[in-house]
Amino acid sequence: MTTGITHPVLDQTGQHLLFSGAHSVRHFSDEPVARGVLERAWELAKWPPTAWNCQPMRVVHVSSPEGKARLLPLVDERNRAKVEQAPVTSILVSDYNYHHDLPELFPRAAGLREMLEEGPAGLRIKHAHFNATLQAGYFMLAARAVGLAVGPMAGFDAEAVTDEFLDPDTMHALVLVNLGYPAPDAAVIRLPRLPEDRVVTWV
Ligand SMILES: Cc1cc2nc3c(=O)[nH]c(=O)nc-3n(C[C@H](O)[C@H](O)[C@H](O)COP(=O)(O)O)c2cc1C
């Protein structure tokens, strides 16, 4: 029996903004990014799922000249101009101590916090990295949804960035994401994507 209710679908403009029309941007205009835009991005980025609803990703927005000066030497040389030019470079972080929040975030699993606290640290860290990495993907989509151009970068010294900006005993820098508005020369040729028949199998 059909209910007659149709499921909402993102229109083509939205699909283009988030997926088919979105590029990794390496040249940004001078237009600054208002704090409110980044706050709106987080209001979207916070919703998608994580295991146990654990939400281990943390974000450090680096936008001040002082912050950029601390970050720049820790970025691969080929990426330095991109970081220098982007109005904001966000450090997306995995927080191993996410389990402290589990009684609030996932109250139906009594004892989970203690299990993770007392169990092998490797398990807790593995979950932190995996789920924070998922959140990093959601974060980039959310930034695009509020009109920002996004330039992810793994070309940096993650240990050094962790030491410089974070508590290295409990956190790890996963990826840098440049954020801003594209410069007129930002457009790049679309790189190919794998077609469904090389990726998907049906069983
Ligand atoms: C995890 C990750 C790390 C990346 N690291 C770098 C980087 O260090 N420097 C850079 O210029 N681009 C980097 N990129 C951008 C990719 O090269 C780019 O997303 C990919 O080639 C697809 O290009 P497109 O988004 O324009 O289609 C990175 C992207 C991701 C997701």
The ligand as an SDF file (V2000), in Angstrom:
LIG
                    3D

 31 33  0  0  0  0  0  0  0  0999 V2000
   41.8020   14.5520    2.5820 C   0  0  0  0  0  0  0  0  0  0  0  0
   42.1870   15.4680    1.4450 C   0  0  0  0  0  0  0  0  0  0  0  0
   43.4860   15.9290    1.3580 C   0  0  0  0  0  0  0  0  0  0  0  0
   43.8560   16.8080    0.3430 C   0  0  0  0  0  0  0  0  0  0  0  0
   45.0950   17.3700    0.3680 N   0  0  0  0  0  0  0  0  0  0  0  0
   45.3940   18.3530   -0.5120 C   0  0  0  0  0  0  0  0  0  0  0  0
   46.6020   19.0860   -0.3950 C   0  0  0  0  0  0  0  0  0  0  0  0
   47.4130   18.8620    0.5030 O   0  0  0  0  0  0  0  0  0  0  0  0
   46.8350   20.0790   -1.2830 N   0  0  0  0  0  0  0  0  0  0  0  0
   45.9490   20.3890   -2.2800 C   0  0  0  0  0  0  0  0  0  0  0  0
   46.1980   21.3020   -3.0640 O   0  0  0  0  0  0  0  0  0  0  0  0
   44.7780   19.7000   -2.4100 N   0  0  0  0  0  0  0  0  0  0  0  0
   44.4770   18.7120   -1.5460 C   0  0  0  0  0  0  0  0  0  0  0  0
   43.2740   18.0440   -1.6350 N   0  0  0  0  0  0  0  0  0  0  0  0
   42.3490   18.3510   -2.7400 C   0  0  0  0  0  0  0  0  0  0  0  0
   42.2160   17.1800   -3.7380 C   0  0  0  0  0  0  0  0  0  0  0  0
   43.3640   17.0930   -4.5430 O   0  0  0  0  0  0  0  0  0  0  0  0
   40.9400   17.4190   -4.5560 C   0  0  0  0  0  0  0  0  0  0  0  0
   39.8400   17.4320   -3.6930 O   0  0  0  0  0  0  0  0  0  0  0  0
   40.7390   16.3390   -5.6170 C   0  0  0  0  0  0  0  0  0  0  0  0
   41.7770   16.3560   -6.5460 O   0  0  0  0  0  0  0  0  0  0  0  0
   39.4170   16.5360   -6.3300 C   0  0  0  0  0  0  0  0  0  0  0  0
   39.3760   17.8000   -6.9330 O   0  0  0  0  0  0  0  0  0  0  0  0
   38.0080   18.5820   -7.0740 P   0  0  0  0  0  0  0  0  0  0  0  0
   37.4200   18.6630   -5.6980 O   0  0  0  0  0  0  0  0  0  0  0  0
   38.3560   19.9450   -7.5760 O   0  0  0  0  0  0  0  0  0  0  0  0
   37.1620   17.8400   -8.0120 O   0  0  0  0  0  0  0  0  0  0  0  0
   42.8980   17.1720   -0.6470 C   0  0  0  0  0  0  0  0  0  0  0  0
   41.5960   16.6570   -0.5690 C   0  0  0  0  0  0  0  0  0  0  0  0
   41.2310   15.8330    0.4640 C   0  0  0  0  0  0  0  0  0  0  0  0
   39.7940   15.3740    0.5710 C   0  0  0  0  0  0  0  0  0  0  0  0
  1  2  1  0
  2  3  1  0
  2 30  2  0
  3  4  2  0
  4  5  1  0
  4 28  1  0
  5  6  2  0
  6  7  1  0
  6 13  1  0
  7  8  2  0
  7  9  1  0
  9 10  1  0
 10 11  2  0
 10 12  1  0
 12 13  2  0
 13 14  1  0
 14 15  1  0
 14 28  1  0
 15 16  1  0
 16 17  1  0
 16 18  1  0
 18 19  1  0
 18 20  1  0
 20 21  1  0
 20 22  1  0
 22 23  1  0
 23 24  1  0
 24 25  2  0
 24 26  1  0
 24 27  1  0
 28 29  2  0
 29 30  1  0
 30 31  1  0
M  END
$$$$
